[in-house]
Amino acid sequence: MSLRQMEYLVEVVERESFTRAAEALHVTQSALSHQIKALEREVGGPLLERMTRGVRLTVMGRAYFPHAELAVRSARQARRAALAAGGSRSGELHIATVHAQAIGVLPEVCARWAREHPGVRLVLHEYATTEELSEQMARGVADMALGPPPRDWPGPVTVVGQERMVLVVPHGDPLAARESVRLAELADRPWVRCSLEPVVGGRRWLDLECERAGFTPRTAVRTQHSSTAVRMAAAGVGVLLTAAHELRGLDCASVPTDPPWRRGITVFSRVELTGAAAEFTACLRAAGDTADDGN
């Protein structure tokens, strides 16, 4: 079996169509089908089920596909790394991140990168949760990932900044005028919870801190995206704990916790970063506390 055959398989699965895959690969559909069949003969069974509308993986295909996908993505990353090490100032840099970092930390850094490295195009892969981010990075989706410290990550992890966590309430809320708030004061308050909440030692930080303060937070609503959670809190649905950078441009009040709490922002990857990936990491580190609003 060849890497090209694996690439053909990955393209068919991702596009859910032989026709669309052939167009993307700039080959004829018959040539694509021939290579897939050759791969199936070598593997020892069918990998794809041809359906009236599209295709899907067989049982054997589902077992084989993750390995083929990783091989194809690793080969692409290897080529990008080699070009960068050879001094190439063009190409692509693939960055995986969670949505909160994509709208908070990255815009200013990406703008600087575009000015200083116009030949290297950035490709962002955004995910809803840190768990999904780590899973996709393990599958080789990007050259580097940006997010909260990953749990049990086997590769390099570099801290590049911090984000300050604050409580979000509407402007008319009594807490809005406070300089800081202790969690124990919020025992009777409803909370807006988000899947992107900080996790410490396998447990959500809010649950841990509220437990230490003597209560269990009562959830009013649970969201998948932090931007939705902020708007819920701003509307008065409940109190939210989130990063300060999430609030830029929104009409709501933020109150620091007592004691104050910050969370590290990290870059992690499967291998040591070189070339454009290392330079982008340096840009993040140079920005300092990139996710804080400076207060």
N, C-alpha and C positions, 0 to 999 in steps of 0.2 A: 504494500500500500504506500502511496505517496502523500506528501504534504498537500499537493495540489488537489488530490482527490478528497482529502479531508476538508480543504477550503471549499470545494464545490458542495460537499454535504452541508457544511455550516451555512453557506449562502442559501441553499434551498430551504433549510429549516427556518432560518431567520426571516426569509421573505415569503415562506409558506407557498411557494410556487416555483415550478421548474421554469416557466416562461420568464418571470421577473428575475429569477436568479441568473438565467442565461443572459439576459439583457445587461445586468449589473456586471457580469464577468466578461462580457464582450465575446461570448462563444455561442455557437448554435445550440439549439435545444437538444438536437440529436447527439452532439458531442458531449454535452453535459450528462445526458441520460446514459451514454456509453460508459463514462467514467464512474458514475454512481453504481452502475451494475457491476463494473470491474471491482470496485471497492467491496461491494456486497459479496461477490464470489470469494474474495480473499478473506473477508471476515468470517464467512461461512454461513451466511443467512441474510434475509431481507432486513434492511435498516429503515426503509421508508414504506409507508402504505400509501399508494396512489389512490386518491379519492376523487369523486366527481368535481368537488371544489377544493383544490389545494392538496396538501400532503400532510401526513403526521408520522411521527416516529413509531416504530414497532417496539415491542418489549426489548428486543436486542438493540434496537437503535437508541432507546433511552439509556441503556447501559453504556453504549459506545460513545454517544454524542459528547458528554462532558469532557472526555479525554481528547477527542478530536478538536473540540472548541478551544481547549487550553493550548493544545499544540499549535493551532493556527494563530491564536493571539500571541503566544510566546514568540513565535517566529517573526511576527510583525514588530513586536517590541524589540526583539534582538536587532532587527534591521535599523529601527529608529535609533537605538543606543549606539550601534556601530557607526552610523552616519554622524551622530552628534560627537562621538569620540574622535572621529576623523576631521572634525572642524566644520562640519556642514552647518550652515546658518539658515537652513530651510527645512520644511517638513511639517510634522504634526506632533503635538504633545497631548496625550489623552489623560485627563484628570477626572477621577471619580470623587464625588462628594455628596453630602446630604443637602437637602434643599435649603436648610437654614444657613449653611456656610455659603452656598451659591449666591444667595441674595445679601449676605452680610459681609463676609470676609473678602470674597473674590472680586467684586466689581472694580474696586480701585486698583488692586494688584494686577488684574487683567488689563486694565487701561494702561498702566505703566508698561506692562510687558509688550503690548501692541505697539507702543511708541519706540521701545528700545530693541525689540526683536520682531520687526515686521515680517520677516520671512518664515517664522515658526507659528503656525496656526494652532490655536487652542481648541480642543474638543472636550466638552464637558459631558459627563455621565452623571445624572442626578438621581438620588435614591431617597426614599421616604424615611428609612430608619438606619441607624448605625449597624444593625445586624445585617441588613440587606447590603449595605455598603461593603462590609467585610466579606460577605459571601461572594459578591461579584468581583471583588479584588482578588480573591483566592482563585477565581475562574479566569483571571487574566484580562479583565475588561479594560483596564487602563494602565498607564505607566506608573501612576502614583495616585494616592488617595489623600483627601483633606477632610478631617473631621475630628470629633472627640477621641481621646485615647482608646484604641481598640483593645478588646479583651483577648488575652492569649494569642496575640498575633505573632507568628513565627519569624517574620522578616524585620527589617530595619524600621524603627519608629523614631521620629524627630519632633520635639516640641518646638513650634514656631511662634507661639503667641498664647494669649489668654483671652477669654471672654468673661465679662462681668455679668453675673446673674442678678436680676431685679424682680420685684413683684409688680404686676400690672393691674391697675384699677381704673375706673372712669374718673374724669376730673372732679366730679361732684362727690366722690367717695370720701368719707372722713379720713381715710389713710393717705389721701393724695397730698395733704399738707405736711405729712410727717417727714422727718429727716431719715428715719429708719424704722423698721418694724421687726419685732421678734416673732418667730413662728408661733410661739405659745399663745400670742394674742389672736391668732386666726383659727383657734380650735372650733369655733362655731360658724366659720365661713364656708360656703361652698367653693369648690375649686374647678378650674378648667385644667384638664389633664391632656397631655400630648404624648404621642409615641416617641417623640424625640427628646424627652426629658433626660437629664443627666443620669447615668448609671454608675454606681460605685460598688465594687465588689459583688456584682451580679444583682444588686437591688437598686431600685430607683431612689435617687438622692432625696426627693421630697418625702417618700415614705419613711426613709431612715431618720431624717431630721424631725419629722412630725412625731414619730415614735419616741424619739429622745425628749421631745417637748411634752409628751404625755397624751397624745391623741392620734386618731387615725383620720386623715383628710377625707372629707365627704365630696365625692365627685358629682358635679352638676352636668358636665358634658366631657366626652373624650374625643379628641380629634387625631387625625393622621398627620396633618401638616401644622408646623408651628405658626405659619402666617394666619391660618384659620383660627388657631387658639388665641392669638393676640387680638384678633377682631372680636372674638367672643368675650374676652375679658374687658376690652374697651367698651363693649355694649352693656357690661354689668352682669353677665351671666355668672361669673365667679372670679376668684383671684387666680392669677397665673404666675408661675415662676418661669422666667425665660431669660435669654441673653439680651443685654441692652441694645445690641445692634439691630435686633428684630423690630425695634420701635421707631426707627428713623422714618420720618414723614407721616406718622400716624397720630391721630388725635386721642391721646390717652396719657395717663400719669404713670410714672415709674417710681418705685420706692425701694431703696437698698435694703437688704436683709441685715439683721443684727444677730450674730456677727456677719460681716460681708463674706461673700462666697464667689470664687472664680473657678472656671473650668479651663483646662489646657486645650489648645488646638494643636493637632499633630498632623504631620505628613507621614504616611506609611506606605510601604511597597513590598513587593515580593523579593526584590534584589536590591543591592546598593544602587543609589541613584547616581547617574552620570549625565553629562551633556545638558540638554535643555531642562530635564527634570531636576537636576541639581541646581541649575541656575534659577529655576522658578522657585524652588524651596528657599534659596538665598533671598529672593525678593520678598517672600512671605516673612522670613525671619527679620529682614531689614525693616519691614513695616512695624515691627515691635508688637505691641498689644493690638493686633489688627482688628479684633472684633469689639473692642471697647469704644465707647463714644467720647472718651477723654475726660469724663467727669470722675 
